[in-house]
């Protein structure tokens, strides 16, 4: 199935951003919300916003015209979902509200319409019973602001067909997004990692180890600096898995089981997989040419990031 028509139910900043992304990719997008008036107001905001983004160089030339041309509103939810290929639910993160909206969508959509939810934490298994024909239902989790964050989490339920997932992956490729399919578990991957970082950051402040401001500085100027280019497994491969294992010993001695050495890391080191430095890491093998290319890419990426940050200057701060 090729997706060419989409309705976004929930026309706030999250849903509106998704609508802009898909409209710029050339899809026919309809916005719907609790009332026609709300959807119409959101459409006007999105059009103005797209013109501003284009003028600022954040959108490519011609993007505002595509938003103007390809996004419409003016219909109820029931009308807007009646004959489209994909409906993306983007209402706020409450289980009862999402179930109610998903039930309404599946009541009025075609039986073959793919239904996605933009939930950031709720498992598919807690939502799918609200949907008729759950084989066409899955999580399609964009991040805010959707026009500028390319990653999208995909979660299939037990009933979701491979064809449904494939159709959404093809859509994301067309829109310039990067889809990653993960298991059906609370928080998925993005927020499970993000909330663990926030929890540990708050513990550090509560213990008096550092101030909130200094924690933020350390995160954004050290490992956070790398994360736009490499994920944690790639970073570990570059740093040295044996080094990580030694560091985990210190953590385990200080903090106990909470920061004990992961079995995945123990197994890698036991198998003499130390990362890039000996050509065998968590992500696979690295020959000499690949290792050299990786180091060159890394150095170039970090230098460019430093230049970008210098060009942008510091972010506005709370008073």
URUR-V238645 format. One record per pair of residues at least 24 apart in sequence whose C-alpha atoms are under 7 Angstrom apart, sorted by the first residue. I is the first residue (numbers start at 1). J is the second residue. D is the distance in Angstrom with one decimal. If there is no record, write none. Layout:
i=I j=J d=D
i=I j=J d=D
//
This chain:
i=1 j=167 d=5.8
i=2 j=167 d=6.1
i=3 j=85 d=5.4
i=3 j=86 d=6.7
i=3 j=167 d=6.8
i=3 j=171 d=6.5
i=4 j=28 d=6.4
i=4 j=85 d=6.6
i=5 j=29 d=6.0
i=5 j=84 d=5.1
i=5 j=85 d=5.3
i=5 j=86 d=6.5
i=6 j=30 d=6.3
i=6 j=84 d=5.7
i=6 j=85 d=6.0
i=6 j=86 d=4.8
i=6 j=87 d=5.6
i=7 j=31 d=5.9
i=7 j=80 d=6.4
i=7 j=81 d=6.1
i=7 j=84 d=6.8
i=7 j=86 d=6.4
i=7 j=87 d=4.8
i=7 j=88 d=6.3
i=8 j=32 d=6.1
i=8 j=87 d=5.9
i=8 j=88 d=4.9
i=8 j=89 d=6.1
i=8 j=90 d=6.9
i=9 j=33 d=5.6
i=9 j=77 d=7.0
i=9 j=88 d=6.2
i=9 j=89 d=4.9
i=9 j=90 d=5.8
i=9 j=91 d=6.9
i=10 j=89 d=6.4
i=10 j=90 d=4.8
i=10 j=91 d=4.8
i=11 j=39 d=5.9
i=11 j=42 d=6.1
i=12 j=42 d=6.9
i=14 j=90 d=6.8
i=14 j=144 d=6.0
i=14 j=145 d=6.9
i=14 j=146 d=6.6
i=15 j=90 d=5.3
i=16 j=46 d=6.7
i=17 j=145 d=6.5
i=17 j=146 d=4.9
i=17 j=147 d=5.6
i=18 j=146 d=5.6
i=18 j=147 d=6.8
i=20 j=67 d=6.1
i=20 j=147 d=6.8
i=21 j=147 d=5.5
i=21 j=175 d=6.6
i=22 j=175 d=6.1
i=23 j=66 d=6.2
i=23 j=67 d=5.5
i=23 j=70 d=5.3
i=23 j=71 d=6.3
i=24 j=63 d=5.8
i=24 j=66 d=5.4
i=24 j=67 d=6.1
i=25 j=174 d=6.6
i=25 j=175 d=4.9
i=27 j=70 d=6.6
i=28 j=70 d=5.0
i=28 j=71 d=6.4
i=29 j=70 d=5.9
i=29 j=71 d=4.7
i=29 j=72 d=6.4
i=30 j=71 d=5.6
i=30 j=72 d=4.9
i=30 j=73 d=5.5
i=30 j=80 d=6.6
i=31 j=72 d=6.2
i=31 j=73 d=5.0
i=32 j=73 d=6.4
i=32 j=75 d=6.7
i=32 j=76 d=6.3
i=32 j=77 d=5.4
i=32 j=80 d=6.5
i=33 j=77 d=6.4
i=35 j=76 d=6.6
i=36 j=74 d=5.4
i=36 j=75 d=5.7
i=36 j=76 d=5.8
i=39 j=73 d=5.9
i=39 j=74 d=6.9
i=40 j=73 d=5.6
i=40 j=74 d=6.0
i=43 j=73 d=6.7
i=78 j=105 d=7.0
i=78 j=108 d=5.7
i=81 j=105 d=6.5
i=81 j=108 d=6.5
i=81 j=109 d=5.2
i=82 j=108 d=5.5
i=82 j=109 d=4.6
i=82 j=110 d=6.3
i=83 j=109 d=6.4
i=83 j=110 d=6.2
i=84 j=113 d=6.5
i=85 j=113 d=4.9
i=85 j=114 d=6.2
i=86 j=113 d=5.5
i=86 j=114 d=4.7
i=86 j=115 d=5.8
i=87 j=114 d=6.3
i=87 j=115 d=4.9
i=87 j=116 d=6.1
i=88 j=115 d=6.0
i=88 j=116 d=4.6
i=88 j=117 d=5.7
i=88 j=118 d=6.9
i=89 j=116 d=6.1
i=89 j=117 d=4.7
i=89 j=118 d=6.0
i=90 j=117 d=6.4
i=90 j=118 d=5.2
i=93 j=119 d=6.4
i=99 j=127 d=5.9
i=99 j=130 d=5.5
i=102 j=130 d=6.2
i=102 j=131 d=6.1
i=103 j=130 d=5.0
i=103 j=131 d=5.4
i=106 j=131 d=5.6
i=106 j=132 d=5.6
i=112 j=136 d=6.9
i=114 j=164 d=6.8
i=116 j=140 d=5.4
i=117 j=141 d=7.0
i=118 j=142 d=6.4
i=120 j=187 d=6.3
i=121 j=186 d=5.2
i=121 j=187 d=3.9
i=121 j=188 d=6.4
i=122 j=186 d=5.5
i=122 j=187 d=6.6
i=123 j=184 d=5.5
i=123 j=185 d=5.5
i=123 j=186 d=5.3
i=124 j=157 d=5.6
i=124 j=184 d=6.3
i=125 j=157 d=6.3
i=134 j=159 d=5.9
i=134 j=160 d=6.4
i=135 j=159 d=4.6
i=135 j=160 d=4.0
i=135 j=161 d=5.4
i=136 j=160 d=5.7
i=136 j=161 d=6.7
i=136 j=164 d=5.8
i=150 j=177 d=4.6
i=150 j=178 d=5.8
i=151 j=177 d=5.9
i=151 j=178 d=4.8
i=151 j=179 d=6.0
i=152 j=177 d=6.8
i=152 j=178 d=6.0
i=152 j=179 d=4.7
i=152 j=180 d=6.3
i=153 j=179 d=5.8
i=153 j=180 d=5.2
i=153 j=181 d=6.0
i=153 j=182 d=6.9
i=154 j=179 d=6.5
i=154 j=180 d=5.9
i=154 j=181 d=4.5
i=154 j=182 d=6.2
i=155 j=181 d=5.8
i=155 j=182 d=5.5
i=155 j=183 d=6.1
i=155 j=184 d=5.8
i=156 j=184 d=6.8
i=157 j=184 d=6.7
i=233 j=282 d=6.5
i=233 j=283 d=6.9
i=234 j=283 d=7.0
i=237 j=275 d=4.1
i=237 j=276 d=5.6
i=237 j=281 d=5.4
i=237 j=282 d=6.4
i=238 j=275 d=6.0
i=238 j=276 d=5.4
i=240 j=274 d=5.4
i=240 j=275 d=5.2
i=240 j=277 d=6.8
i=241 j=269 d=6.5
i=241 j=274 d=4.6
i=241 j=275 d=5.8
i=242 j=269 d=6.0
i=242 j=274 d=5.6
//
